[in-house]
Amino acid sequence: MDEIAKNIDEEVVIQRGYTKFKPEHAKCFDFKREDYLNEIFKESRLIISHAGAGTILTIMSLGKPCIIVPRLKKYDEHIDDQQIELAEHLKHKGIKVTYDVDELESFIKNIENKIISYRKNYLIVNKILEFLNN
């Protein structure tokens, strides 16, 4: 994510957990309380997350666009591949899921285009409503 952060015009905030890696192009923190994470989620335009059920439910309840990257046993990220089942279910519901971090940048740009398009449409609709109300 740090490599992607240098290629996009967007602030990136990473929860890095136990790793000692220090990002050069993004802000980071180790762990925060749930209320702090919820505030970060509310302020975010896009969230990239593992496939933990609690995190996914929070993101979905906020209506935020997200990309899911499940933690995988083969990379020693988890003790088993339990996140794959939830990720596959979400994928069939239209949520973006990738198992390959090399796909992330193109996924982000694709979602960004949709967000920009939505914002432009939202602004146009507001201008039309403003005009009609006057």
N, C-alpha and C positions, 0 to 999 in steps of 0.2 A: 504494500500500500504506500510505503514511503516513496518508492520509485514512481508510482502513478501520481502521487501528490505533486511532484516536480513538473508534471506534464499537463496539469489542469489548473485553471484559474479559480481555485476554490480552496478554502481553508479545510484541511483534513485533520481530524482528531482521532487518535488511535488509543484504544485501551490495550496496552501491551502485556499486561499480566505479569508473569514471573520472568519473562525473558529479559536479558540485559541489553538487548538491542536498543540503541538510541536513534530514533529517526532524525534525519537531517532536514527533511522538507515538510514535516508535519508536527503538530503538537502531540503530546502523549501524556498518559498517566498510567499508573500500575492498576489500581483498583479504586473504585469509588462506591459510596452507598447508593442504593437503588434510587432514592429521590434525586440525587445528583445526576445519575445516568438518565433518568426520565427527563430532566431539564435539557440535557444535551440532545436527547432524541427529539424533543419538542422543537428545538431550534434548528435541527438538521433538515436539509432538503432531501438527503438520501442517506440511508443507513446500510452499511455492509456488515453482516453479522454471521456468526456460526449458527447452527440449527438447534440451539437450545430452546426448548418449548417456552419457558418463561419469557425470554428475550423476544422471541417471535410474537408471542401474544401481546406484549407491550407495544411493539412496533406496529402491529396490525391495529390495535385499539386506537393508536394515534393517527392511523391512515397515512403513514409515511411510506414512500416508495423504498424498496429495499432489494438487496441482492444477498442471497444466502450462499455461504461457503461452508459446507458441513465440515466438522472436524473428523479426520479419518484415522483409523487405527494404524494403517500402513505408514503414516508419518509420525507415529507415537504422539498424536495430538489427543487421543482418547483411548480408553481401555477396550472399546469395541466400536462398531460402526452404527450405533443406535441412531445417530443423527441423519443417516441416509434415508431411513423410512419417512421421517417427518419432511425432509427436504424433497423427496420424490412426491409426496402428497401435495406439498405446496406448489411444486413445479406444475403439477396437473391442474392446479387452481389459478395458474397464470403468474405466479411469483417467479422472478428470475433466480435460478439456481445454477451454480457452477462448481465443479470439482477441480477445475484447473485455474489457478490464479493468473495464468497468462491471458485468460479471457476477460479478466476483470476490467481492464481499461476500456475495451470495446463495449462491454455491458454498461459501464458508467456513462460513456459518451452517448449511447443509445437512450438510456433513461434520461440523461440531461436534456437531450433534444426534445423528449416528450414533456419534461417539466417546463422548458422554455416555451414550447408551443402552447401548453396549457396557460402559462402566465400571459402570453400575448393575447390569447382568446379571452381570458379573464379581464384584461385591461380593455379590450375592445368592447366587450359586453358592458362593462361599467361605464365607458364613455357614451355608449348608445343610451343606456338607462339614464345617465345624467342629462343627456341632451333631451330625451323625451320628457323627463321630469321638469325641465325648464321650459 
